[in-house]
Amino acid sequence: MTRGNQRDQDRLKAQKKAAASAKKPKESAANLAKRKEADAEILRQKQKLAADKAAAEAGGSNKK
C-alpha cells in the first residue's frame, strides 16, 4: 500500500492550507465598496485620457 502514506501527506498539506487561509482577515463590505469605487474612478480617468488623446490625434491629423 504505497498510496497510504501519500494520502496522509496530502491530507496534512490540505489542513495546513485551510488553516492558513482561515487566518487571513476577510474584507468588509464597506472596504470592498470603497475599493471598487476607487478602482472605477481610476478607470474613468484612464478612459478620459485615452479619449482626449484619440481626439487630439484625430484633430491633429486633419490639419496639414
Wavefront OBJ file of the C-alpha trace (Angstrom):
o trace
v 0.000 0.000 0.000
v 2.194 2.764 -1.242
v -0.755 5.149 -1.558
v -1.454 5.267 2.182
v 1.485 7.480 3.094
v 0.884 9.836 0.183
v -2.775 10.143 1.149
v -1.789 11.104 4.691
v 0.721 13.651 3.469
v -1.829 15.213 1.119
v -4.365 15.390 3.957
v -1.849 17.194 6.210
v -0.942 19.591 3.395
v -4.617 20.403 2.811
v -5.171 21.006 6.538
v -2.219 23.408 6.685
v -3.500 25.283 3.642
v -7.002 25.557 5.114
v -5.624 26.786 8.429
v -3.504 29.434 6.695
v -6.439 30.744 4.657
v -8.651 30.850 7.762
v -6.197 33.228 9.464
v -6.458 35.866 6.732
v -8.821 38.712 7.611
v -11.923 38.984 5.468
v -12.573 42.200 3.576
v -15.586 44.033 4.951
v -18.401 45.174 2.693
v -17.571 48.834 3.348
v -13.925 48.366 2.396
v -14.918 46.383 -0.670
v -17.281 49.139 -1.825
v -14.620 51.814 -1.266
v -12.053 49.817 -3.210
v -14.472 49.209 -6.087
v -15.312 52.917 -6.258
v -11.623 53.884 -6.214
v -10.879 51.367 -8.981
v -13.796 52.678 -11.025
v -12.586 56.272 -10.647
v -9.090 55.304 -11.814
v -10.596 53.534 -14.822
v -12.746 56.576 -15.672
v -9.645 58.799 -15.575
v -7.752 56.420 -17.865
v -10.664 56.306 -20.294
v -10.894 60.110 -20.325
v -7.167 60.427 -21.042
v -7.429 57.876 -23.847
v -10.435 59.671 -25.355
v -8.668 63.043 -25.139
v -5.571 61.588 -26.773
v -7.629 59.994 -29.559
v -9.474 63.267 -30.144
v -6.215 65.199 -30.291
v -4.720 62.745 -32.789
v -7.862 62.791 -34.920
v -7.980 66.560 -34.878
v -4.246 66.906 -35.496
v -4.177 64.556 -38.478
v -6.801 66.617 -40.405
v -4.610 69.744 -40.268
v -1.853 69.728 -42.903
l 1 2 3 4 5 6 7 8 9 10 11 12 13 14 15 16 17 18 19 20 21 22 23 24 25 26 27 28 29 30 31 32 33 34 35 36 37 38 39 40 41 42 43 44 45 46 47 48 49 50 51 52 53 54 55 56 57 58 59 60 61 62 63 64
